[in-house]
Amino acid sequence: MNQSQSESSASQGADAPDGSESEASRHEEPRQPSRPRQAADDAAQLQESIEAHYEELEEQYDELRAVLDDYNRSAREFIRNHPGMCIAGALGFGYMVGRLASRRWLK
């Protein structure tokens, strides 16, 4: 057998000349079926983890939305009950922001 033939048979993982399997092919066969199975198990675990985190985030979102709805309702009620105070506060806040901005940009 010349060198090119031995390289091609070694690279193809062919059987040994005496009819027995080569060392490389014996070790690869049991691992090949387990790889897809392991990948499927990993994918299933990943999917379960993502679903659990999604449900947790969804619950947190619902809680946050309820809190923000309460704050919005309180703010609207306060503005309806005290419109003059809200206008005065907005004017005062605008005046202070204007003073600070004019000092900073004029220098």
FIKOLZA-1660 file (N, C-alpha, C; in steps of 0.1 Angstrom, whole numbers, plus 5000, padded with zeros to 4 digits):
% residues 107
   i   px   py   pz ch aa at
   1 5009 4988 5000  A  M  N
   1 5000 5000 5000  A  M CA
   1 5009 5012 5000  A  M  C
   2 5007 5022 4991  A  N  N
   2 5015 5033 4991  A  N CA
   2 5010 5044 5000  A  N  C
   3 5017 5055 5001  A  Q  N
   3 5014 5065 5011  A  Q CA
   3 5000 5072 5009  A  Q  C
   4 4997 5075 4996  A  S  N
   4 4984 5081 4993  A  S CA
   4 4972 5072 4996  A  S  C
   5 4974 5059 4994  A  Q  N
   5 4963 5050 4997  A  Q CA
   5 4961 5049 5012  A  Q  C
   6 4972 5048 5020  A  S  N
   6 4971 5047 5034  A  S CA
   6 4965 5060 5040  A  S  C
   7 4968 5072 5035  A  E  N
   7 4963 5084 5040  A  E CA
   7 4948 5085 5037  A  E  C
   8 4944 5080 5025  A  S  N
   8 4929 5081 5022  A  S CA
   8 4921 5071 5030  A  S  C
   9 4927 5059 5033  A  S  N
   9 4919 5050 5041  A  S CA
   9 4919 5055 5056  A  S  C
  10 4929 5061 5060  A  A  N
  10 4930 5066 5074  A  A CA
  10 4920 5078 5075  A  A  C
  11 4920 5087 5065  A  S  N
  11 4911 5098 5066  A  S CA
  11 4896 5095 5064  A  S  C
  12 4893 5084 5058  A  Q  N
  12 4880 5079 5056  A  Q CA
  12 4875 5071 5068  A  Q  C
  13 4884 5068 5077  A  G  N
  13 4880 5060 5089  A  G CA
  13 4877 5046 5085  A  G  C
  14 4884 5040 5075  A  A  N
  14 4880 5027 5070  A  A CA
  14 4885 5016 5080  A  A  C
  15 4880 5004 5078  A  D  N
  15 4883 4993 5086  A  D CA
  15 4898 4990 5085  A  D  C
  16 4904 4984 5095  A  A  N
  16 4918 4979 5094  A  A CA
  16 4919 4968 5084  A  A  C
  17 4931 4965 5079  A  P  N
  17 4933 4955 5069  A  P CA
  17 4928 4941 5073  A  P  C
  18 4928 4938 5086  A  D  N
  18 4925 4925 5090  A  D CA
  18 4910 4923 5092  A  D  C
  19 4902 4934 5088  A  G  N
  19 4887 4932 5089  A  G CA
  19 4881 4938 5101  A  G  C
  20 4889 4941 5111  A  S  N
  20 4884 4947 5124  A  S CA
  20 4882 4962 5122  A  S  C
  21 4874 4968 5130  A  E  N
  21 4872 4983 5129  A  E CA
  21 4884 4990 5134  A  E  C
  22 4886 5002 5129  A  S  N
  22 4897 5010 5134  A  S CA
  22 4893 5016 5147  A  S  C
  23 4903 5020 5155  A  E  N
  23 4901 5026 5168  A  E CA
  23 4892 5039 5167  A  E  C
  24 4894 5047 5157  A  A  N
  24 4887 5059 5156  A  A CA
  24 4872 5056 5153  A  A  C
  25 4869 5047 5145  A  S  N
  25 4855 5044 5141  A  S CA
  25 4848 5038 5153  A  S  C
  26 4855 5030 5161  A  R  N
  26 4848 5024 5173  A  R CA
  26 4844 5034 5183  A  R  C
  27 4852 5044 5185  A  H  N
  27 4849 5055 5195  A  H CA
  27 4838 5065 5190  A  H  C
  28 4837 5067 5177  A  E  N
  28 4828 5076 5172  A  E CA
  28 4813 5071 5172  A  E  C
  29 4811 5058 5169  A  E  N
  29 4798 5053 5168  A  E CA
  29 4789 5055 5180  A  E  C
  30 4793 5052 5192  A  P  N
  30 4785 5054 5204  A  P CA
  30 4782 5069 5206  A  P  C
  31 4791 5077 5203  A  R  N
  31 4789 5092 5206  A  R CA
  31 4780 5098 5196  A  R  C
  32 4779 5094 5184  A  Q  N
  32 4771 5101 5174  A  Q CA
  32 4756 5100 5178  A  Q  C
  33 4750 5089 5182  A  P  N
  33 4736 5089 5186  A  P CA
  33 4733 5097 5198  A  P  C
  34 4743 5098 5207  A  S  N
  34 4740 5106 5219  A  S CA
  34 4741 5121 5217  A  S  C
  35 4748 5125 5207  A  R  N
  35 4749 5139 5204  A  R CA
  35 4736 5145 5201  A  R  C
  36 4728 5140 5192  A  P  N
  36 4715 5146 5189  A  P CA
  36 4705 5145 5201  A  P  C
  37 4706 5134 5209  A  R  N
  37 4698 5132 5221  A  R CA
  37 4702 5143 5231  A  R  C
  38 4715 5145 5233  A  Q  N
  38 4720 5155 5242  A  Q CA
  38 4715 5169 5238  A  Q  C
  39 4716 5171 5225  A  A  N
  39 4712 5184 5220  A  A CA
  39 4697 5186 5222  A  A  C
  40 4689 5176 5220  A  A  N
  40 4675 5177 5222  A  A CA
  40 4672 5179 5237  A  A  C
  41 4679 5173 5246  A  D  N
  41 4677 5175 5260  A  D CA
  41 4681 5189 5264  A  D  C
  42 4692 5194 5259  A  D  N
  42 4697 5207 5261  A  D CA
  42 4687 5218 5256  A  D  C
  43 4681 5215 5244  A  A  N
  43 4671 5224 5239  A  A CA
  43 4658 5224 5247  A  A  C
  44 4654 5213 5252  A  A  N
  44 4642 5212 5261  A  A CA
  44 4645 5219 5274  A  A  C
  45 4656 5218 5280  A  Q  N
  45 4659 5225 5292  A  Q CA
  45 4660 5240 5290  A  Q  C
  46 4666 5244 5279  A  L  N
  46 4666 5258 5275  A  L CA
  46 4653 5264 5273  A  L  C
  47 4644 5257 5266  A  Q  N
  47 4630 5261 5264  A  Q CA
  47 4623 5263 5277  A  Q  C
  48 4624 5253 5286  A  E  N
  48 4618 5254 5299  A  E CA
  48 4623 5266 5307  A  E  C
  49 4636 5268 5307  A  S  N
  49 4641 5280 5314  A  S CA
  49 4636 5293 5308  A  S  C
  50 4636 5294 5295  A  I  N
  50 4631 5306 5289  A  I CA
  50 4616 5308 5292  A  I  C
  51 4608 5298 5292  A  E  N
  51 4594 5299 5295  A  E CA
  51 4592 5303 5310  A  E  C
  52 4600 5298 5319  A  A  N
  52 4599 5302 5333  A  A CA
  52 4603 5317 5335  A  A  C
  53 4613 5321 5328  A  H  N
  53 4617 5335 5329  A  H CA
  53 4607 5344 5323  A  H  C
  54 4601 5340 5312  A  Y  N
  54 4591 5347 5305  A  Y CA
  54 4579 5349 5314  A  Y  C
  55 4575 5339 5321  A  E  N
  55 4563 5340 5330  A  E CA
  55 4566 5349 5341  A  E  C
  56 4579 5348 5347  A  E  N
  56 4583 5357 5358  A  E CA
  56 4583 5372 5353  A  E  C
  57 4588 5374 5341  A  L  N
  57 4588 5388 5336  A  L CA
  57 4574 5393 5333  A  L  C
  58 4565 5384 5329  A  E  N
  58 4552 5388 5326  A  E CA
  58 4544 5392 5339  A  E  C
  59 4547 5384 5350  A  E  N
  59 4541 5388 5363  A  E CA
  59 4546 5401 5368  A  E  C
  60 4559 5403 5366  A  Q  N
  60 4565 5416 5371  A  Q CA
  60 4560 5428 5363  A  Q  C
  61 4558 5426 5350  A  Y  N
  61 4552 5436 5341  A  Y CA
  61 4538 5439 5345  A  Y  C
  62 4530 5429 5348  A  D  N
  62 4516 5432 5352  A  D CA
  62 4516 5439 5366  A  D  C
  63 4525 5436 5375  A  E  N
  63 4525 5443 5388  A  E CA
  63 4530 5457 5386  A  E  C
  64 4540 5460 5377  A  L  N
  64 4545 5473 5375  A  L CA
  64 4534 5481 5368  A  L  C
  65 4527 5475 5359  A  R  N
  65 4516 5482 5352  A  R CA
  65 4505 5486 5361  A  R  C
  66 4502 5478 5371  A  A  N
  66 4491 5481 5381  A  A CA
  66 4496 5493 5389  A  A  C
  67 4508 5493 5393  A  V  N
  67 4514 5504 5402  A  V CA
  67 4513 5517 5394  A  V  C
  68 4518 5516 5382  A  L  N
  68 4518 5529 5373  A  L CA
  68 4504 5534 5371  A  L  C
  69 4494 5524 5369  A  D  N
  69 4480 5529 5367  A  D CA
  69 4475 5536 5380  A  D  C
  70 4479 5531 5391  A  D  N
  70 4475 5537 5404  A  D CA
  70 4481 5551 5405  A  D  C
  71 4494 5553 5401  A  Y  N
  71 4500 5566 5402  A  Y CA
  71 4494 5575 5392  A  Y  C
  72 4490 5571 5380  A  N  N
  72 4484 5579 5370  A  N CA
  72 4470 5583 5375  A  N  C
  73 4463 5574 5381  A  R  N
  73 4449 5577 5386  A  R CA
  73 4450 5588 5397  A  R  C
  74 4460 5586 5406  A  S  N
  74 4462 5596 5417  A  S CA
  74 4466 5609 5412  A  S  C
  75 4475 5610 5402  A  A  N
  75 4479 5623 5396  A  A CA
  75 4467 5630 5389  A  A  C
  76 4459 5622 5381  A  R  N
  76 4448 5628 5375  A  R CA
  76 4438 5634 5385  A  R  C
  77 4435 5626 5396  A  E  N
  77 4426 5631 5406  A  E CA
  77 4431 5643 5413  A  E  C
  78 4444 5644 5416  A  F  N
  78 4450 5656 5422  A  F CA
  78 4449 5668 5413  A  F  C
  79 4451 5666 5400  A  I  N
  79 4451 5677 5391  A  I CA
  79 4436 5682 5390  A  I  C
  80 4427 5673 5390  A  R  N
  80 4412 5677 5389  A  R CA
  80 4408 5685 5402  A  R  C
  81 4413 5680 5413  A  N  N
  81 4409 5687 5426  A  N CA
  81 4417 5700 5428  A  N  C
  82 4429 5701 5423  A  H  N
  82 4437 5713 5426  A  H CA
  82 4443 5719 5413  A  H  C
  83 4435 5724 5404  A  P  N
  83 4441 5728 5391  A  P CA
  83 4449 5741 5392  A  P  C
  84 4445 5750 5401  A  G  N
  84 4453 5762 5403  A  G CA
  84 4467 5759 5408  A  G  C
  85 4468 5750 5418  A  M  N
  85 4481 5747 5424  A  M CA
  85 4490 5740 5414  A  M  C
  86 4484 5732 5405  A  C  N
  86 4492 5725 5395  A  C CA
  86 4497 5735 5384  A  C  C
  87 4489 5745 5381  A  I  N
  87 4494 5755 5371  A  I CA
  87 4505 5764 5377  A  I  C
  88 4503 5767 5390  A  A  N
  88 4513 5775 5397  A  A CA
  88 4526 5767 5398  A  A  C
  89 4525 5755 5401  A  G  N
  89 4537 5746 5402  A  G CA
  89 4544 5745 5389  A  G  C
  90 4536 5743 5378  A  A  N
  90 4542 5742 5365  A  A CA
  90 4549 5755 5361  A  A  C
  91 4543 5766 5364  A  L  N
  91 4549 5779 5361  A  L CA
  91 4562 5781 5369  A  L  C
  92 4562 5778 5381  A  G  N
  92 4574 5779 5390  A  G CA
  92 4585 5770 5385  A  G  C
  93 4582 5758 5381  A  F  N
  93 4592 5748 5376  A  F CA
  93 4598 5753 5363  A  F  C
  94 4589 5758 5354  A  G  N
  94 4594 5764 5341  A  G CA
  94 4603 5776 5343  A  G  C
  95 4599 5784 5353  A  Y  N
  95 4608 5796 5355  A  Y CA
  95 4622 5792 5360  A  Y  C
  96 4622 5782 5370  A  M  N
  96 4635 5778 5375  A  M CA
  96 4644 5771 5364  A  M  C
  97 4638 5763 5356  A  V  N
  97 4645 5756 5345  A  V CA
  97 4650 5767 5335  A  V  C
  98 4642 5777 5332  A  G  N
  98 4646 5788 5323  A  G CA
  98 4658 5796 5329  A  G  C
  99 4658 5799 5342  A  R  N
  99 4669 5806 5349  A  R CA
  99 4682 5798 5348  A  R  C
 100 4681 5785 5352  A  L  N
 100 4692 5777 5352  A  L CA
 100 4698 5775 5338  A  L  C
 101 4690 5774 5328  A  A  N
 101 4694 5772 5314  A  A CA
 101 4700 5785 5309  A  A  C
 102 4695 5796 5312  A  S  N
 102 4700 5808 5307  A  S CA
 102 4714 5812 5313  A  S  C
 103 4716 5809 5325  A  R  N
 103 4729 5811 5332  A  R CA
 103 4740 5802 5326  A  R  C
 104 4736 5789 5323  A  R  N
 104 4746 5779 5319  A  R CA
 104 4750 5783 5304  A  R  C
 105 4740 5787 5296  A  W  N
 105 4744 5789 5281  A  W CA
 105 4749 5803 5278  A  W  C
 106 4747 5812 5287  A  L  N
 106 4752 5826 5285  A  L CA
 106 4766 5827 5288  A  L  C
 107 4772 5819 5296  A  K  N
 107 4786 5820 5300  A  K CA
 107 4795 5815 5290  A  K  C
% end
